[in-house]
Amino acid sequence: MIDWIFILLVSISGLLFTAGDIFLKYWAGKSSPLYMAIAIVFYVIAGLFLAYSFKRRELAVAIAVLTCVNLLAIALVGFTLFKEVLGLKEIIGISFAFLAVILLTI
């Protein structure tokens, strides 16, 4: 049976981590302390959602799902916002990550 609350907690955490990553990317380019502060806030809130997900599933499963959510979100943001392109090797790697999550959760 799928634990939708677990999926929701980890997905929110992954998206919040992605938001933090975006602000760190901006910080790296502009070195504004504001971007760093915003990134830290997103990371702390993301960590809270992740911590609650550990109450529902094993650590390895939670981190694997989180990584896939974050990976997919970052790939989409990188492509749309930063005009970054994934090569075949990266696409295959992301596919293997999703296969790992499927195997861990069944």
Residue frames as a rotation matrix with the C-alpha (Angstrom) as fourth column:
MET 1
0.579 0.815 0.000 0.00
0.815 -0.579 0.000 0.00
0.000 0.000 -1.000 0.00
ILE 2
-0.232 -0.652 0.722 1.31
0.618 -0.672 -0.408 3.45
0.751 0.352 0.559 -0.90
ASP 3
0.045 0.136 -0.990 1.81
0.920 -0.393 -0.012 5.84
-0.390 -0.909 -0.143 2.00
TRP 4
0.341 0.191 0.921 0.65
0.748 -0.648 -0.143 9.09
0.569 0.738 -0.363 0.42
ILE 5
0.999 -0.028 -0.040 1.54
0.006 -0.750 0.661 11.15
-0.048 -0.660 -0.749 3.48
PHE 6
0.291 -0.951 0.109 5.12
0.422 0.230 0.877 9.88
-0.859 -0.209 0.468 3.24
ILE 7
-0.092 -0.281 0.955 5.23
0.996 -0.039 0.084 10.73
0.014 0.959 0.283 -0.47
LEU 8
0.719 0.442 0.536 3.81
0.447 -0.885 0.130 14.20
0.531 0.146 -0.834 0.25
LEU 9
0.876 -0.424 -0.231 6.30
0.040 -0.413 0.910 14.90
-0.481 -0.806 -0.344 3.07
VAL 10
-0.007 -0.946 0.323 9.30
0.582 0.260 0.771 13.81
-0.813 0.193 0.549 1.01
SER 11
0.070 0.094 0.993 8.07
0.968 -0.247 -0.045 15.61
0.241 0.964 -0.109 -2.12
ILE 12
0.943 0.259 0.207 7.60
0.193 -0.937 0.292 18.88
0.269 -0.235 -0.934 -0.24
SER 13
0.595 -0.793 -0.131 11.03
0.097 -0.092 0.991 18.43
-0.798 -0.602 0.022 1.29
GLY 14
-0.109 -0.655 0.748 12.58
0.863 0.311 0.398 17.78
-0.493 0.689 0.531 -2.12
LEU 15
0.372 0.322 0.870 10.95
0.776 -0.623 -0.101 20.84
0.509 0.713 -0.482 -3.65
LEU 16
0.997 -0.055 -0.052 12.05
-0.010 -0.779 0.626 23.01
-0.075 -0.624 -0.778 -0.73
PHE 17
0.232 -0.964 0.131 15.61
0.382 0.214 0.899 21.70
-0.894 -0.159 0.418 -1.11
THR 18
-0.021 -0.175 0.984 15.35
1.000 -0.027 0.017 22.58
0.023 0.984 0.175 -4.80
ALA 19
0.838 0.354 0.414 14.30
0.345 -0.933 0.099 26.12
0.422 0.060 -0.905 -3.92
GLY 20
0.761 -0.629 -0.159 17.33
-0.052 -0.303 0.952 26.34
-0.647 -0.716 -0.263 -1.62
ASP 21
-0.015 -0.778 0.628 19.55
0.757 0.401 0.515 25.08
-0.653 0.483 0.583 -4.44
ILE 22
0.389 0.234 0.891 18.21
0.834 -0.501 -0.232 27.76
0.392 0.833 -0.390 -6.77
PHE 23
0.991 -0.002 0.135 19.03
-0.057 -0.912 0.405 30.51
0.123 -0.409 -0.904 -4.28
LEU 24
0.422 -0.903 0.079 22.52
0.155 0.158 0.975 29.08
-0.893 -0.399 0.206 -3.80
LYS 25
0.046 -0.355 0.934 23.00
0.987 0.161 0.013 29.16
-0.155 0.921 0.358 -7.57
TYR 26
0.713 0.255 0.653 22.03
0.397 -0.914 -0.076 32.85
0.578 0.314 -0.753 -7.53
TRP 27
0.906 -0.418 -0.065 24.31
-0.124 -0.410 0.904 33.42
-0.404 -0.811 -0.423 -4.52
ALA 28
0.218 -0.870 0.441 27.23
0.661 0.465 0.590 31.80
-0.718 0.163 0.676 -6.38
GLY 29
0.059 -0.149 0.987 26.77
0.951 -0.293 -0.101 34.26
0.304 0.944 0.124 -9.23
LYS 30
0.388 0.224 0.894 26.09
0.159 -0.972 0.174 37.41
0.908 0.075 -0.412 -7.25
SER 31
-0.520 -0.666 -0.535 27.55
0.571 0.195 -0.798 36.68
0.636 -0.720 0.279 -3.77
SER 32
-0.212 0.534 0.819 24.61
-0.550 -0.758 0.352 38.41
0.808 -0.376 0.454 -2.07
PRO 33
-0.975 -0.166 0.145 24.23
-0.206 0.461 -0.863 37.36
0.076 -0.872 -0.484 1.57
LEU 34
-0.227 0.968 0.107 20.46
-0.876 -0.156 -0.456 37.61
-0.425 -0.197 0.883 1.11
TYR 35
0.280 0.293 -0.914 20.48
-0.766 0.643 -0.028 34.70
0.579 0.708 0.404 -1.35
MET 36
-0.640 -0.576 -0.510 22.50
-0.115 0.727 -0.677 32.61
0.760 -0.374 -0.532 1.10
ALA 37
-0.856 0.355 0.375 20.11
-0.440 -0.120 -0.890 33.45
-0.271 -0.927 0.259 3.96
ILE 38
0.134 0.950 -0.281 17.06
-0.979 0.084 -0.185 32.54
-0.152 0.300 0.942 1.88
ALA 39
0.004 -0.215 -0.977 18.70
-0.505 0.842 -0.188 29.24
0.863 0.494 -0.105 0.84
ILE 40
-0.917 -0.394 -0.062 19.39
-0.131 0.444 -0.887 28.36
0.377 -0.805 -0.459 4.49
VAL 41
-0.462 0.831 0.311 15.75
-0.754 -0.183 -0.631 29.04
-0.468 -0.525 0.711 5.43
PHE 42
0.361 0.596 -0.717 14.56
-0.886 0.459 -0.064 26.74
0.291 0.659 0.694 2.64
TYR 43
-0.321 -0.576 -0.752 17.02
-0.288 0.816 -0.502 24.02
0.902 0.056 -0.427 3.72
VAL 44
-0.941 -0.014 0.338 15.92
-0.337 0.128 -0.933 24.16
-0.030 -0.992 -0.125 7.35
ILE 45
-0.049 0.995 0.082 12.23
-0.884 -0.005 -0.468 23.90
-0.466 -0.095 0.880 6.48
ALA 46
0.289 0.081 -0.954 13.00
-0.735 0.658 -0.167 21.09
0.614 0.749 0.250 4.00
GLY 47
-0.708 -0.646 -0.285 14.89
-0.274 0.624 -0.732 19.27
0.651 -0.440 -0.619 6.74
LEU 48
-0.647 0.552 0.526 11.86
-0.630 0.002 -0.777 19.44
-0.430 -0.834 0.346 9.03
PHE 49
0.426 0.814 -0.394 9.61
-0.899 0.330 -0.288 17.83
-0.104 0.477 0.873 6.41
LEU 50
0.022 -0.514 -0.858 12.26
-0.503 0.736 -0.453 15.18
0.864 0.441 -0.243 5.79
ALA 51
-0.869 -0.366 0.333 12.57
-0.450 0.305 -0.839 14.46
0.206 -0.879 -0.430 9.51
TYR 52
-0.158 0.893 0.422 8.84
-0.783 0.148 -0.604 13.80
-0.602 -0.426 0.676 9.76
SER 53
0.457 0.294 -0.840 9.04
-0.808 0.531 -0.254 11.47
0.372 0.795 0.480 6.78
PHE 54
-0.578 -0.753 -0.314 11.50
-0.501 0.631 -0.592 9.31
0.644 -0.185 -0.742 8.76
LYS 55
-0.575 0.457 0.678 8.64
-0.651 0.246 -0.718 8.49
-0.495 -0.855 0.157 11.15
ARG 56
0.454 0.885 -0.106 6.78
-0.721 0.295 -0.627 6.85
-0.524 0.361 0.772 8.29
ARG 57
0.961 -0.186 -0.207 9.49
-0.011 0.718 -0.696 4.97
0.278 0.670 0.688 6.33
GLU 58
0.525 -0.841 -0.130 13.08
0.757 0.392 0.524 3.82
-0.390 -0.373 0.842 6.54
LEU 59
0.269 -0.548 -0.792 15.90
-0.102 -0.834 0.542 6.31
-0.958 -0.065 -0.280 6.13
ALA 60
-0.712 -0.634 0.302 17.21
0.190 0.241 0.952 4.74
-0.676 0.735 -0.051 2.90
VAL 61
-0.206 0.728 0.654 13.80
0.978 0.185 0.102 4.86
-0.047 0.661 -0.749 1.23
ALA 62
0.686 0.491 -0.537 13.13
0.525 -0.845 -0.102 8.44
-0.504 -0.212 -0.837 2.33
ILE 63
-0.002 -0.779 -0.627 16.50
-0.193 -0.615 0.764 9.68
-0.981 0.123 -0.149 1.11
ALA 64
-0.738 -0.242 0.630 16.17
0.496 0.438 0.750 7.80
-0.457 0.866 -0.203 -2.21
VAL 65
0.201 0.887 0.415 12.75
0.979 -0.172 -0.107 9.33
-0.023 0.427 -0.904 -2.88
LEU 66
0.647 -0.028 -0.762 13.97
0.225 -0.948 0.226 12.77
-0.729 -0.318 -0.607 -1.77
THR 67
-0.404 -0.902 -0.154 16.97
0.021 -0.177 0.984 12.53
-0.915 0.394 0.090 -4.07
CYS 68
-0.578 0.235 0.781 14.80
0.802 0.338 0.492 11.63
-0.148 0.911 -0.384 -7.05
VAL 69
0.583 0.809 -0.068 12.33
0.795 -0.586 -0.156 14.45
-0.166 0.037 -0.985 -6.40
ASN 70
0.468 -0.493 -0.733 15.20
-0.030 -0.838 0.545 16.92
-0.883 -0.233 -0.407 -6.00
LEU 71
-0.574 -0.745 0.340 17.03
0.262 0.227 0.938 15.54
-0.776 0.628 0.065 -9.03
LEU 72
-0.204 0.592 0.779 14.02
0.979 0.121 0.165 15.81
0.004 0.797 -0.604 -11.30
ALA 73
0.777 0.529 -0.341 13.12
0.559 -0.829 -0.013 19.28
-0.290 -0.180 -0.940 -10.03
ILE 74
0.168 -0.808 -0.565 16.69
-0.069 -0.581 0.811 20.54
-0.983 -0.098 -0.153 -10.41
ALA 75
-0.636 -0.372 0.676 16.92
0.588 0.333 0.737 19.10
-0.499 0.867 0.007 -13.93
LEU 76
0.210 0.815 0.541 13.70
0.971 -0.238 -0.019 20.89
0.113 0.529 -0.841 -14.91
VAL 77
0.823 0.044 -0.566 14.77
0.247 -0.925 0.289 24.16
-0.511 -0.378 -0.772 -13.27
GLY 78
-0.176 -0.977 -0.122 18.23
0.142 -0.148 0.979 23.93
-0.974 0.155 0.165 -14.78
PHE 79
-0.522 0.041 0.852 16.74
0.832 0.244 0.498 23.46
-0.187 0.969 -0.162 -18.22
THR 80
0.360 0.820 0.446 14.02
0.883 -0.454 0.121 26.11
0.302 0.350 -0.887 -17.99
LEU 81
0.942 0.081 -0.325 15.61
0.236 -0.848 0.474 28.79
-0.237 -0.524 -0.818 -15.80
PHE 82
0.327 -0.918 -0.227 19.35
-0.302 -0.329 0.895 28.41
-0.895 -0.224 -0.385 -16.35
LYS 83
0.715 0.055 -0.697 19.28
-0.699 0.030 -0.715 27.00
-0.018 0.998 0.060 -19.92
GLU 84
-0.398 -0.825 0.401 21.33
-0.789 0.531 0.308 23.95
-0.467 -0.194 -0.863 -18.89
VAL 85
0.411 0.488 -0.770 21.06
-0.832 0.546 -0.098 20.82
0.373 0.681 0.631 -21.02
LEU 86
0.273 -0.262 0.926 21.37
-0.551 0.746 0.373 17.22
-0.788 -0.612 0.059 -19.85
GLY 87
-0.392 -0.476 -0.788 23.34
-0.909 0.332 0.252 14.79
0.141 0.815 -0.562 -21.93
LEU 88
0.292 0.496 -0.817 22.52
-0.449 0.826 0.341 11.15
0.844 0.268 0.464 -22.54
LYS 89
-0.525 -0.577 -0.626 24.74
0.297 0.565 -0.770 10.04
0.798 -0.590 -0.125 -19.65
GLU 90
-0.939 0.189 0.288 22.86
-0.345 -0.521 -0.781 12.29
0.002 -0.832 0.555 -17.21
ILE 91
-0.027 0.984 -0.177 19.45
-0.961 0.023 0.277 11.16
0.276 0.178 0.945 -18.49
ILE 92
0.122 -0.001 -0.993 20.46
-0.062 0.998 -0.009 7.51
0.991 0.063 0.121 -18.07
GLY 93
-0.833 -0.504 -0.229 21.71
0.215 0.087 -0.973 8.25
0.510 -0.859 0.036 -14.55
ILE 94
-0.649 0.681 0.340 18.44
-0.758 -0.535 -0.373 9.93
-0.072 -0.500 0.863 -13.58
SER 95
0.221 0.738 -0.638 16.53
-0.734 0.557 0.390 6.96
0.643 0.382 0.664 -15.01
PHE 96
-0.260 -0.396 -0.881 18.56
0.259 0.850 -0.459 4.57
0.930 -0.347 -0.118 -12.86
ALA 97
-0.970 -0.060 0.235 17.83
-0.191 -0.409 -0.892 6.71
0.149 -0.910 0.386 -9.80
PHE 98
-0.176 0.981 0.085 14.10
-0.983 -0.180 0.041 6.41
0.055 -0.076 0.996 -10.44
LEU 99
0.219 0.179 -0.959 14.46
-0.306 0.946 0.107 2.66
0.927 0.270 0.262 -10.99
ALA 100
-0.742 -0.557 -0.372 16.20
0.209 0.335 -0.919 2.42
0.637 -0.760 -0.132 -7.60
VAL 101
-0.759 0.525 0.386 13.31
-0.643 -0.508 -0.573 4.25
-0.105 -0.683 0.723 -5.90
ILE 102
0.208 0.865 -0.457 10.78
-0.869 0.378 0.319 1.96
0.448 0.331 0.830 -7.52
LEU 103
-0.024 -0.293 -0.956 12.71
0.059 0.954 -0.294 -1.10
0.998 -0.063 -0.006 -6.35
LEU 104
-0.925 -0.380 -0.011 13.04
0.053 -0.100 -0.994 0.29
0.377 -0.919 0.113 -2.82
THR 105
-0.652 0.708 0.269 9.35
-0.734 -0.503 -0.455 1.12
-0.187 -0.495 0.849 -2.46
ILE 106
0.113 0.747 -0.655 7.76
-0.745 0.500 0.441 -2.06
0.657 0.438 0.613 -3.84
